[in-house]
């Protein structure tokens, strides 16, 4: 069986993306697990390779059709648009525009981008997930963060906290539960046990602390259960994540970004992986940001990139074994 082809986008050139990519692919076990193409700027990657004393040759090529995947060589789909003297450590319009262009691939592991730099460059997206969903022309997607201890899936993603109650609905909560069920069923080979977090403290305490649970979260859970999905809740988050981390549930559906990411990163910061569920392509990513404060210093931890690559390879292998012609994370 041929090894899967995995594209890795470079992320914001002023951040730690180039460094963690090279550190991850510098590991023989990682590099030999698939055939890799880096989408990015060859000048920036060569500069980073010199900083790290990286010995594996980096070969720029103009297009995917020319990739040969030679052993112990890393090929770069060269989108050179930046001066190699670009400084590290701050969001810039140039780096934001470059990171946006690197994202346009068919199946990707993504290095971190800067939302501020994207905005400076005139790209009005709150993050990778929304860019890829638009490029794939789908509204039926969800963001999952996965680690050794937890999987969390978000109903709302990069929005102000004050807007969360206004955006939530029975339809959105049910859709997120359904996408989680469909994706994890294929990955686990069985029905996943899905717990749904409440929005308010104590799950609203009978309406004393809010009525969102009664108005749309509980009805969404009930509908999912009636359709054969092993979903339960809503549960108070202050106890739910403890039980989920001990293995009682396979995933937790969360109402907003930090509700899910705080416990996930507390337990699995180094090995957390961001997976976009529901797209017609595979997409995994690191679960950290650009870390401008340490960019260019050679001290970034590549553990999350290694895990993102590992998960992408596993998902691609599963897609092949399922006799599909496309590496779709609907087989995740």
C-alpha positions in Angstrom: 0.0 0.0 0.0 1.4 3.4 -1.0 2.1 5.8 1.8 -0.4 8.7 1.9 0.5 12.1 0.6 0.2 14.8 3.4 0.5 18.5 2.6 1.7 20.7 5.5 1.1 24.4 5.3 3.8 26.7 6.8 1.5 28.9 8.8 2.5 32.5 9.6 6.2 32.9 8.5 6.9 35.2 11.4 5.8 32.6 14.0 7.0 29.2 15.0 5.3 27.3 12.2 8.4 26.8 10.0 10.4 25.7 13.1 7.9 23.1 14.4 7.4 21.7 10.8 11.2 21.1 10.4 11.6 19.7 13.9 8.7 17.3 13.4 9.8 16.1 9.9 13.4 15.9 11.1 12.3 12.8 13.1 12.8 9.7 11.0 9.7 8.0 12.3 7.5 10.9 11.4 9.1 11.6 8.0 9.0 8.0 6.9 5.3 7.6 7.8 4.0 9.3 4.7 5.0 11.3 1.6 5.1 15.0 2.6 4.8 18.2 0.7 5.4 21.5 2.5 3.3 24.4 1.2 5.2 27.6 1.9 8.1 29.9 1.2 11.3 28.1 0.4 13.4 31.2 1.4 11.9 31.3 4.9 12.2 27.5 5.3 15.9 27.5 4.3 16.5 30.4 6.7 14.9 28.4 9.5 16.8 25.3 8.5 20.1 27.2 8.8 19.1 28.4 12.2 18.3 24.9 13.4 21.3 23.3 11.6 18.7 21.1 9.8 20.5 18.6 7.6 17.7 17.2 5.4 17.7 18.8 2.0 14.8 21.1 1.2 14.0 21.1 -2.5 11.6 23.7 -4.0 9.3 22.6 -6.8 6.7 24.7 -8.7 3.7 22.4 -8.6 2.4 19.2 -7.1 2.6 17.3 -10.3 6.4 17.5 -10.2 6.7 16.0 -6.7 8.8 12.8 -6.7 9.0 12.2 -2.9 12.7 11.1 -2.8 13.9 9.4 0.3 15.4 11.8 3.0 14.5 14.9 1.0 11.6 17.3 1.8 9.9 18.9 -1.2 8.4 22.4 -1.0 5.6 23.7 -3.1 7.3 27.0 -3.3 5.1 30.0 -2.9 7.9 32.5 -2.5 6.4 35.9 -1.9 8.4 37.2 1.0 11.8 38.7 1.6 13.9 36.1 3.5 14.9 38.8 5.9 11.3 39.0 7.2 11.6 39.6 10.9 10.2 37.1 13.5 7.9 37.9 16.4 5.0 40.1 15.3 1.9 40.0 13.2 2.3 41.7 9.8 0.1 42.2 6.7 2.7 40.5 4.5 3.0 37.4 6.7 -0.8 37.3 7.1 -1.4 37.3 3.4 1.3 34.7 2.9 -0.2 32.4 5.5 -3.6 32.7 3.8 -2.2 31.7 0.4 -0.4 28.6 1.9 -3.7 27.2 3.2 -5.1 26.4 -0.3 -4.3 22.7 -0.6 -6.3 19.5 -0.9 -5.4 17.7 2.3 -3.5 19.5 5.0 -1.7 19.6 8.3 -1.7 23.3 9.2 0.9 25.2 11.2 -0.4 28.2 13.2 -1.6 31.4 11.7 -2.1 34.8 13.2 -5.7 36.1 13.2 -4.4 39.6 13.7 -2.0 39.3 10.7 -4.9 37.9 8.5 -6.9 41.0 9.4 -4.0 43.3 8.7 -3.8 41.7 5.2 -7.5 42.2 4.6 -8.6 38.6 5.0 -11.7 38.8 7.3 -11.6 35.2 8.7 -11.4 34.4 12.3 -9.3 31.3 11.8 -8.2 28.3 9.7 -11.5 26.4 10.2 -13.6 29.1 8.6 -11.2 29.6 5.7 -11.2 25.9 4.9 -15.0 25.6 5.2 -15.4 28.4 2.7 -12.8 26.9 0.3 -14.6 23.6 0.6 -18.0 25.2 0.2 -19.5 23.6 3.3 -21.5 24.9 6.2 -21.7 21.4 7.8 -18.5 21.4 9.8 -17.3 21.4 13.4 -14.0 22.0 15.2 -12.6 19.2 17.4 -9.6 19.3 19.7 -8.3 15.8 20.5 -5.6 14.7 22.9 -4.8 11.6 24.9 -7.2 12.5 27.7 -10.1 14.4 26.0 -11.9 15.1 22.7 -13.9 18.3 22.7 -16.1 19.6 19.8 -17.3 23.2 19.7 -20.7 24.5 18.8 -19.4 28.1 18.4 -15.7 28.9 17.7 -14.0 32.2 17.3 -16.8 34.6 18.5 -17.0 37.0 21.5 -18.4 35.4 24.6 -21.2 37.9 24.7 -22.5 36.6 21.3 -22.5 32.9 22.3 -26.1 32.7 23.7 -27.4 34.6 20.6 -25.7 32.2 18.2 -26.7 28.9 19.9 -29.8 27.1 18.9 -31.3 23.7 19.0 -30.4 23.2 15.3 -26.7 24.2 15.9 -26.3 22.0 19.0 -28.0 19.0 17.2 -25.8 19.5 14.1 -22.6 19.5 16.2 -23.7 16.3 18.0 -24.6 14.7 14.7 -21.2 15.5 13.1 -19.4 14.3 16.1 -21.3 11.0 16.1 -20.8 10.4 12.4 -17.1 11.2 12.4 -16.1 9.3 15.6 -18.3 6.3 14.7 -16.1 5.7 11.7 -12.9 6.3 13.7 -13.8 4.2 16.7 -15.7 1.5 14.8 -18.7 1.9 17.3 -21.1 4.4 18.6 -19.2 7.1 20.5 -20.4 8.1 23.9 -21.1 11.9 23.6 -21.6 14.2 26.6 -23.0 17.7 26.1 -21.9 20.5 28.3 -24.3 23.1 29.6 -23.9 26.8 28.9 -24.7 28.0 32.4 -23.4 27.1 35.9 -25.1 24.0 37.4 -26.8 23.4 34.0 -29.0 26.4 34.7 -30.1 25.1 38.1 -33.7 24.8 37.0 -33.7 28.2 35.3 -32.2 30.1 38.2 -29.0 30.8 36.3 -30.3 30.8 32.7 -32.8 28.9 30.5 -30.7 28.0 27.5 -30.4 24.4 28.7 -34.2 24.0 28.7 -34.9 26.0 25.6 -32.5 24.4 23.1 -29.6 22.3 24.6 -31.7 19.6 26.2 -34.1 19.4 23.2 -31.1 19.0 20.9 -29.8 16.1 23.1 -33.2 14.5 23.2 -33.5 14.6 19.4 -30.0 13.1 18.9 -30.9 10.3 21.4 -34.1 9.6 19.5 -32.1 9.1 16.3 -29.9 6.5 17.9 -27.0 8.7 18.9 -25.5 7.9 22.3 -25.8 11.5 23.5 -26.6 12.7 27.0 -26.7 15.9 29.0 -26.5 18.8 29.3 -24.1 18.4 32.2 -22.4 21.1 34.4 -18.9 21.6 32.9 -17.2 21.8 36.4 -17.7 18.1 36.8 -18.2 16.9 33.2 -14.6 17.3 32.1 -13.2 15.3 35.0 -15.5 12.4 34.2 -14.7 12.6 30.5 -10.9 12.7 31.2 -11.3 9.4 33.1 -12.8 7.7 30.0 -16.5 7.8 30.7 -17.2 9.7 27.4 -15.5 9.6 24.0 -16.2 13.3 23.3 -17.7 16.4 24.9 -19.8 18.8 22.8 -19.1 22.3 24.2 -21.0 25.5 23.8 -18.1 27.9 23.2 -14.3 28.0 22.5 -12.7 28.3 25.9 -15.2 26.0 27.6 -13.6 23.1 25.7 -10.1 24.4 25.1 -9.2 25.2 28.7 -9.5 21.6 30.0 -8.1 20.2 26.8 -5.0 22.3 26.9 -4.6 21.9 30.7 -4.4 18.1 30.2 -3.0 17.7 26.6 -1.2 20.9 25.7 1.8 19.3 24.1 -0.1 16.6 22.3 -3.4 18.3 21.4 -4.5 18.2 17.7 -7.1 20.4 16.0 -9.3 18.4 13.6 -12.0 20.0 11.3 -14.8 17.5 11.1 -17.3 17.5 8.2 -15.0 18.7 5.4 -14.5 16.7 2.2 -10.7 16.8 3.0 -8.6 15.8 5.9 -7.4 18.7 8.0 -5.4 18.5 11.2 -3.5 21.2 12.9 -1.4 22.0 16.0 -3.6 23.3 18.9 -1.3 26.3 19.7 -0.7 29.7 18.2 2.1 31.4 16.4 4.1 32.0 19.6 5.7 35.2 18.3 7.5 35.7 21.5 9.8 32.7 20.9 9.8 32.7 17.1 13.3 32.4 15.6 14.9 31.3 18.8 14.9 27.5 18.0 13.2 26.6 21.3 9.6 25.8 20.1 8.1 22.4 21.1 7.1 20.4 18.0 5.1 17.8 19.9 1.7 19.1 18.7 2.9 19.2 15.1 4.1 15.6 15.4 0.7 14.5 16.8 -1.1 16.4 14.0 1.0 14.7 11.4 0.5 11.3 13.1 -3.3 11.8 13.2 -3.5 12.9 9.5 -1.5 9.9 8.4 -3.8 7.6 10.4 -6.9 9.2 9.0 -5.5 8.9 5.4 -4.7 5.2 6.0 -8.2 4.6 7.3 -9.6 6.3 4.2 -7.6 4.0 1.9 -8.6 0.9 3.9 -12.2 1.9 3.5 -11.7 1.8 -0.3 -12.5 5.5 -0.8 -11.0 7.5 -3.7 -10.7 10.7 -1.6 -8.9 11.3 1.7 -12.1 12.5 3.5 -12.3 13.1 7.2 -15.8 11.8 7.0 -13.9 8.5 7.4 -12.4 9.8 10.6 
